[in-house]
Amino acid sequence: MQITLKQLKRYYGDLKAVDNISLNIPSNTVYGIIGRSGAGKSTLVRLVSMLEKPDSGEVYYGENRVDNLEKDNLHKQRRKIGMIFQNFNLFSSRTAGQNIAYPMEIQGYDKQQIKARVKQMLDLVDLQGRENAPISTLSGGQKQRVAIARALSTEPDILFCDEATSALDPQTTRSILDLIKDIQKKMSLTVVMITHQMEVVRDACDYVAVLEDGKVVEEGKVLDIFSSPKTSVTKDFLAHLSNETAPSEIVRWSEGGLYTLRFKGVHTDEPILSKITQELGVEFNIRAGGVQNVENVHIGTLICDISGDKEIVQKAISKLRESGIIVEESV
């Protein structure tokens, strides 16, 4: 299910929580929406998921406009979406299976259908045999798996994940992201992930939109954003990536570094700096570096200083860019 947003606005007094946002979220993808606290991402997901109406603008699911639906049609459309949250929102008085059954009970599924579907959902999220487990006996990761199973029990077209891994440790976060990606492929879902963690975008998403002050400041394929960020907001997110959820690391061993060099794919294996040093006589003082794996493509990052005559340094930068390396100079 493709989602299209056209000039969405939502203001609270003088606060422009969502300020004229237009986006196209492709069908059958994992789409990340990232921003710092207060950037507007939670308000945006409430508008997109029909929990709140915009002051102006339009929301489409496929060809159908949904932001202006009235009560009965609104309830009917909401049944076609699933949502999972940071704090799971499970009923502590119900078992794992009863939590999964709840939305089907509300929608009038018969008992045999519910029983079969609960078992199917438990198998899907790798919780076989835990149907009668009290919620209090489950770990955080298991609770989120129950929440995912519940959200998908009514076979929605769209799954919204609002900070779904923020309360989990890094290892559990990785397993939940892998599960969501696997389910997305199996069920051909459109998944929208709201997050403040760039590592979630790296490890799970196909596309990303970066929010700041209620506006989209950058959007595109995750691979492109990681290899060639355009805005200071995105660069700051990339500079503070956690290393805990993936084996690749960016390590800093000294302060400073006027230049950031970004390599993609085959360039990470080539001795480009060595060649330029030998040819021009400049020196690269590397302050930090490492490799991230994004969609099975290696993205290399080096933070360094370049020493030498000003004209020679500029020639070195030109050589780097001619070699396909992105060079960013700190202000």
ChimeraX attribute file (.defattr): number of C-alpha atoms within 10 A of each C-alpha:
attribute: neighborCount
match mode: 1-to-1
recipient: residues
	/A:1	19
	/A:2	17
	/A:3	20
	/A:4	19
	/A:5	20
	/A:6	15
	/A:7	15
	/A:8	22
	/A:9	22
	/A:10	23
	/A:11	15
	/A:12	9
	/A:13	7
	/A:14	6
	/A:15	11
	/A:16	16
	/A:17	22
	/A:18	27
	/A:19	20
	/A:20	17
	/A:21	19
	/A:22	17
	/A:23	15
	/A:24	12
	/A:25	22
	/A:26	17
	/A:27	18
	/A:28	17
	/A:29	20
	/A:30	24
	/A:31	26
	/A:32	29
	/A:33	26
	/A:34	27
	/A:35	27
	/A:36	16
	/A:37	12
	/A:38	13
	/A:39	21
	/A:40	23
	/A:41	29
	/A:42	20
	/A:43	18
	/A:44	24
	/A:45	19
	/A:46	15
	/A:47	22
	/A:48	24
	/A:49	22
	/A:50	20
	/A:51	13
	/A:52	14
	/A:53	20
	/A:54	22
	/A:55	13
	/A:56	14
	/A:57	17
	/A:58	21
	/A:59	25
	/A:60	18
	/A:61	20
	/A:62	13
	/A:63	11
	/A:64	10
	/A:65	14
	/A:66	20
	/A:67	22
	/A:68	15
	/A:69	14
	/A:70	9
	/A:71	9
	/A:72	8
	/A:73	11
	/A:74	15
	/A:75	12
	/A:76	12
	/A:77	16
	/A:78	15
	/A:79	16
	/A:80	14
	/A:81	21
	/A:82	24
	/A:83	20
	/A:84	24
	/A:85	19
	/A:86	15
	/A:87	17
	/A:88	19
	/A:89	12
	/A:90	19
	/A:91	14
	/A:92	11
	/A:93	11
	/A:94	17
	/A:95	20
	/A:96	30
	/A:97	25
	/A:98	23
	/A:99	24
	/A:100	29
	/A:101	25
	/A:102	16
	/A:103	19
	/A:104	20
	/A:105	13
	/A:106	8
	/A:107	11
	/A:108	9
	/A:109	15
	/A:110	10
	/A:111	12
	/A:112	9
	/A:113	11
	/A:114	22
	/A:115	16
	/A:116	10
	/A:117	20
	/A:118	23
	/A:119	19
	/A:120	14
	/A:121	23
	/A:122	23
	/A:123	14
	/A:124	18
	/A:125	20
	/A:126	14
	/A:127	16
	/A:128	12
	/A:129	11
	/A:130	18
	/A:131	18
	/A:132	11
	/A:133	14
	/A:134	17
	/A:135	22
	/A:136	14
	/A:137	11
	/A:138	15
	/A:139	12
	/A:140	19
	/A:141	19
	/A:142	19
	/A:143	19
	/A:144	27
	/A:145	25
	/A:146	30
	/A:147	25
	/A:148	28
	/A:149	29
	/A:150	27
	/A:151	24
	/A:152	25
	/A:153	21
	/A:154	20
	/A:155	15
	/A:156	19
	/A:157	20
	/A:158	27
	/A:159	24
	/A:160	23
	/A:161	22
	/A:162	21
	/A:163	19
	/A:164	24
	/A:165	26
	/A:166	16
	/A:167	16
	/A:168	17
	/A:169	13
	/A:170	16
	/A:171	12
	/A:172	18
	/A:173	22
	/A:174	20
	/A:175	14
	/A:176	22
	/A:177	18
	/A:178	14
	/A:179	17
	/A:180	21
	/A:181	18
	/A:182	15
	/A:183	17
	/A:184	18
	/A:185	13
	/A:186	10
	/A:187	13
	/A:188	15
	/A:189	24
	/A:190	24
	/A:191	29
	/A:192	25
	/A:193	25
	/A:194	25
	/A:195	24
	/A:196	21
	/A:197	20
	/A:198	23
	/A:199	22
	/A:200	24
	/A:201	25
	/A:202	23
	/A:203	20
	/A:204	23
	/A:205	24
	/A:206	19
	/A:207	22
	/A:208	26
	/A:209	24
	/A:210	24
	/A:211	25
	/A:212	21
	/A:213	18
	/A:214	23
	/A:215	22
	/A:216	22
	/A:217	17
	/A:218	16
	/A:219	19
	/A:220	15
	/A:221	14
	/A:222	23
	/A:223	22
	/A:224	15
	/A:225	21
	/A:226	25
	/A:227	22
	/A:228	20
	/A:229	21
	/A:230	15
	/A:231	12
	/A:232	10
	/A:233	17
	/A:234	23
	/A:235	15
	/A:236	12
	/A:237	20
	/A:238	19
	/A:239	13
	/A:240	12
	/A:241	17
	/A:242	16
	/A:243	14
	/A:244	14
	/A:245	18
	/A:246	15
	/A:247	9
	/A:248	15
	/A:249	18
	/A:250	19
	/A:251	15
	/A:252	14
	/A:253	9
	/A:254	12
	/A:255	10
	/A:256	14
	/A:257	18
	/A:258	13
	/A:259	20
	/A:260	20
	/A:261	20
	/A:262	24
	/A:263	23
	/A:264	24
	/A:265	14
	/A:266	11
	/A:267	16
	/A:268	18
	/A:269	11
	/A:270	10
	/A:271	9
	/A:272	14
	/A:273	15
	/A:274	13
	/A:275	12
	/A:276	18
	/A:277	14
	/A:278	10
	/A:279	10
	/A:280	14
	/A:281	16
	/A:282	20
	/A:283	18
	/A:284	18
	/A:285	15
	/A:286	19
	/A:287	19
	/A:288	18
	/A:289	18
	/A:290	16
	/A:291	20
	/A:292	24
	/A:293	19
	/A:294	22
	/A:295	14
	/A:296	9
	/A:297	15
	/A:298	21
	/A:299	23
	/A:300	25
	/A:301	26
	/A:302	22
	/A:303	27
	/A:304	22
	/A:305	16
	/A:306	20
	/A:307	13
	/A:308	14
	/A:309	11
	/A:310	11
	/A:311	9
	/A:312	15
	/A:313	17
	/A:314	13
	/A:315	15
	/A:316	22
	/A:317	21
	/A:318	13
	/A:319	17
	/A:320	19
	/A:321	13
	/A:322	10
	/A:323	12
	/A:324	12
	/A:325	23
	/A:326	18
	/A:327	18
	/A:328	17
	/A:329	13
	/A:330	8
	/A:331	5
